[in-house]
Amino acid sequence: MHNLAHMGFSLHSPCPLLAEHINCYWTIKAAHCDLLQRAEFMHPEGGSGIVFNFADPMQFNHNWLTGHCLVNGPTRRTTRLTLFGKVDALGVRFKPGKGMALFAMPLAQVVDTQADVSDILPNFPGQELAERMAPLDTPARIQLLEQQLLRLLSLDLGEQHCFENAVSRIQLACGQQPIQHIFQDMGIGQRQLERQFGRWLGMSPKQYSKLQRISLARDLLKNAQDNQSLTDLALQAGYYDQAHFIHEFKQVVGITPGQYLKRKQAM
């Protein structure tokens, strides 16, 4: 959502004690906006999060959510966020595999979910937190939220070494290393690792690898030269042919690479 800088969108770092779990906090604030004609893309990166909304309802994938505390599970496809009216929101993004303490359930159960906190996490005081944060400025809101998260994220949820090692390998390879090689190099069974991914990340190693590959493809498209073809970009992103690249890109982002490129140029 970095294209919303003109509406007061900004990123904030977590405190050192939460840096292992949280990628960032984000805020957006505007007296009035009308983006109903063009949704903002929230691309999947394997993380999960919470959104506190202090103003008008927000639309996720054509569903208007009116609550003041919303939960985002890990997503396998790009989410379209639509804003209208007064905007005042604070979000927290957990790193891939680091949202388990919040959800207290295998992440596979909440994958591709955007819902009111009471529908997913009845024991999390989201509504109460939203009411207490509403009159505060951004630093005070984050401080209050971190007090709650420090209690949750201090829970011992078990050994994650193999899972974290596999996630790091996939990230470093930008999804271009065959998953079978990861199993072999780590000396771990495929089923065992897939169970860990379903629990901690909500998706399979292959699905997460696809998201990393598409993330690389998006970066390549953003920085593409005028003389570069989609075939060249597909090869750089690790695809053997343009057809496979277009199919997988549209499957995740919802539009073709060519349409994505035109959208970026228009913006």
N, C-alpha and C positions, 0 to 999 in steps of 0.2 A: 504494500500500500504506500510505497515511498512517493508515488505521484501526487499524493494529497498534501504536500508541504504547504501549499497555498491556503490550506484549511487548518493549519496549526498541527499537522501530524508530526510527531517527534518520537524518538526512541530514548529509553532510559536504561541504564545498567543496573543489575541487581546488586545487593550488598555482597561482600566477599563470601559470607557464609552460605549464600544461596547461588553463587555463580556456577557451581557444579550442576545445579538442577535447572536453572532458568536461563534461557537465551537472552531475553530482554523484556522490558515493559514497553508498551506503546500507548500514546495518548493522541487524541484528535478532538479538536474543539472549534466550533464555528457557530455564529449566531444564526445563520440560515444557509442552507445549500439545497440544490436540486440536481441530483445525479441520477434521477430516475431513467434518463435516456441512455446512460452509460454506466454499467456496473464496474466496480473496482475489483480486480482479480486478487485473490488470496491463494497463492500457489502452495501446494502441499510440500512439506519438507520433512515429515515424519514426526513433528512435534504435536503437542496438544495444548489447550489453553482455556483461559477464562476471560470473559469480557464483562466489565461492569458498565452499564449504560445509564447515564444520568439525565438523558433528554428524550427526544422522540424515538419511536421504534426503529429498529434496524432490520433490513431484509437480507437474509442469507438464502441464496439459491431460490428466490421467488417466495420464500416463507417469511412473513413478518413476525418477528419475535418481540413481544411487548414487555417482557420481564426486565428487571434491573440487573440480573446476574445470569449470564448465559455461559454454557459450557460448550467448548469445541473439542470433540475427540480427534484423534489422528485422521487425516483425510487422504484418500488415494486419488482424488481429482480436485481440480481447481474449484474453489468456492467463489461465488460471485456475491460481493457485498454491495448493497444499494443503500444510499443515505438520502434522507429527505427531511427538510425542516431544521430544527435546532439539533446540533450534534455536540455531544460531550461524553466521551467514553475513555475508559482505561482498560487495557488488555495486558495479560501476562502470557508469554509463550514459554512452555517447558521444552527443554531439549528432548530430542528423540529418546524414548525409553525412560524419561525422568518424571512422567506424570502419574506413575502408579500410586504414590502415596496419597495423591488427591483422590483418585478414582476408587482405590481399594478394591479393584476388580481387574481381571485380565483386560487389557486395552482392546482386544479383539471384540469385546462386547459393546464398545462405544465408537468403533471406527466409523467414519463418515457421519458422525452425529453432531448436530447443532441444536441445542434445546435449552429450555429454562432449567436452571440449576436444581430446582425442586423435583424435576422429572428424572434426573440422573443421580444427583447427590443429595438425598434428603437430609443427611446429617451435616452437610457443609453449610455454615451460616452465611450464605451468599447474600440473601436479602438484607439481613441485619448489617453486614459489612457495607453494602451499597448505601444504605440509609445513613450510616455513620460517616462514610466517605464523601457523600454528596456535597456538603457545605465546605469541604476542605480544599486547599490548593493541591496541585499535583504532588509535590514532595511529601506532604502530610498524608495524602491518600496512599502513596506507595509505602510509606513507613507503616501505616496501619495494616495494610495488606501483608507486608512482610512479617509482621508479628504473628499473624495467623499461619502463614506458610512455613515459618521456622518451626512451629510446633508439629505441623503435618510432615514436613520433609525430613524430620529427624528420626522418623520411624525406620527400623531395620526391616527391609523387605527381602533380604536374602542375597545370595551371591549372584553377581551380574558379570563376572569377568569375561566369560566366553562370549556372551551377548555383546558387551561393549567392544570387545576386540573385533568381532565381526562387523559391527556398525562402523567402526573406525576404518576398517579395510575397504568397505563399500564406499564410504565417503571419500577416502584418499584416491580411490580408483575412479571416482565419478560414475560409479555404476557400470564401468566397462570391463571389469574382471568377471569371468564366468563364476557363478555361485559355487559350482562343483569344485573349483580350485580352492575356494575359501574353506570348504569342508575338509578337503584333503590336507591343506597346509596347517589347519588348526587341529587336526586329528579328532574331530568331533563328528558324530553321526548327523545325517541330514535331519532326521525326525527330531532329535534332541534340540538342535539349533532352531528349527522351525517352531517348536513348542515355546522356546524362550522368546522368539520374536513375536509370537502371538500374544504372549503374556505381557511383555514389556513395551512392545511397539504397536501391536494391533494389526500387523500385516506380516506377510512372509518375507524372507530375505530377497526373493526374486522381485516382489512388488516394491520393496524399498529401493532396490537397485534400479528399478525402472524410474522411480522418482528422481534419483540422483542423476540419471542419464538425461532426463527431460530438463532438469535444472541446468545442466551444462548446455543443452541445446538452446534454452532460452537466453543464456548469456551470450552464446555464439550469435544468435539472431540479433540481439541488441547491438552487438559490436560488428555486425557484418559489413563488409565493404560492398560498394555498388556492383563490382564485377564478380562477386561470389555467388555461385549457384546453390540451390537447395541440395543438390547432390554432394557438393563439396562440404557443406555444413553437416550433412548427414554422416559423411565419413568421419569428420572430425569428432562428432558426438558418439561415434562407436557403432553406427548402423551400417549394414552391408549394402543396403540399397535405399533409394529415396522413398519407395512405396511403404516399406516397413517404418521408416522414420515418420512419414506423414500419418500413418495409421496410429502409431503409438502416441505421437504428440497430440493428436486430436482426442484420443481416448482419455488422456489425462487433463489437458488444458481446455478441451471443448471446442477448439477451433484449429484450423490447419496451421502449419508453420508460416505459410504465405499470408494468411489472414492475420496472424500474430505480428508479423513483420510490418504489415500495412497499418495495424493499430498503433504500434510503437512510433512509426513515422508520422502518423497523423497527430499524435500527442506531443 
